[in-house]
């Protein structure tokens, strides 16, 4: 059994206003369109403390900055492929 995929979006005011609300919707939509063979934990977090590099998305413990909705989908595809779910 695979470990859950953990996705955490910074929802501090800077990341939220810079686009993490759109990234959240893009990630939800992308996951709904895919059959993912493992559990996915999707949650928000308040401020990663790197506001000038936001919006941030943390995937399996790796922080990604300046994420766009298209970038969020590409990031998910890469992670899913690495886990053999592509």
C-alpha positions in Angstrom: 0.0 0.0 0.0 1.4 3.4 -1.0 1.8 6.3 1.5 -0.8 9.1 1.1 0.1 11.9 -1.2 0.3 15.0 1.0 -0.5 18.4 -0.6 -0.5 21.5 1.5 -1.4 25.0 0.2 -0.3 28.1 2.0 -3.4 30.1 2.6 -1.7 33.1 4.3 -3.0 36.4 2.9 -0.1 36.9 0.5 -0.3 33.4 -1.1 -4.1 33.4 -1.1 -4.2 36.8 -2.9 -1.4 35.7 -5.3 -3.4 32.7 -6.5 -3.5 29.8 -4.1 -7.3 29.9 -4.2 -7.1 29.2 -8.0 -4.4 26.6 -7.4 -6.7 24.8 -4.9 -9.5 24.6 -7.4 -7.1 23.4 -10.1 -5.7 20.7 -7.9 -9.2 19.6 -6.8 -10.3 19.5 -10.4 -7.3 17.6 -11.6 -7.5 15.0 -8.9 -11.3 14.5 -9.6 -10.5 13.9 -13.3 -7.9 11.2 -12.4 -8.1 7.8 -10.9 -5.5 8.0 -8.2 -4.6 4.6 -6.7 -3.7 6.0 -3.3 -5.0 8.4 -0.6 -4.5 12.1 -1.1 -4.4 14.5 1.8 -5.2 18.1 0.6 -5.2 20.8 3.2 -4.4 24.4 3.8 -1.8 25.9 6.1 -1.2 29.4 7.4 1.9 31.2 6.2 5.1 29.4 5.2 7.1 32.6 6.0 8.3 33.1 2.4 5.7 35.5 1.2 7.8 37.1 -1.6 8.1 33.7 -3.3 4.4 32.7 -3.2 2.0 31.3 -3.8 3.4 28.1 -2.2 2.3 24.5 -2.5 4.0 21.8 -0.4 3.9 18.4 -2.0 5.2 15.4 0.0 7.4 17.7 2.1 8.9 19.7 -0.9 8.0 23.4 -1.0 7.2 24.8 -4.5 7.0 28.6 -4.9 5.4 30.9 -7.5 2.9 28.1 -8.4 0.3 28.8 -11.0 -2.8 26.7 -11.7 -1.1 25.2 -14.8 2.1 24.7 -12.8 0.0 22.9 -10.0 -1.4 20.5 -12.6 2.1 19.9 -14.1 3.5 19.3 -10.6 0.7 16.8 -9.8 1.3 15.0 -13.1 5.0 14.7 -12.3 4.4 13.4 -8.8 1.7 11.0 -10.0 4.1 9.6 -12.6 6.9 9.2 -10.0 4.5 7.2 -7.9 3.5 5.1 -10.9 0.0 6.5 -11.2 0.3 8.2 -14.6 
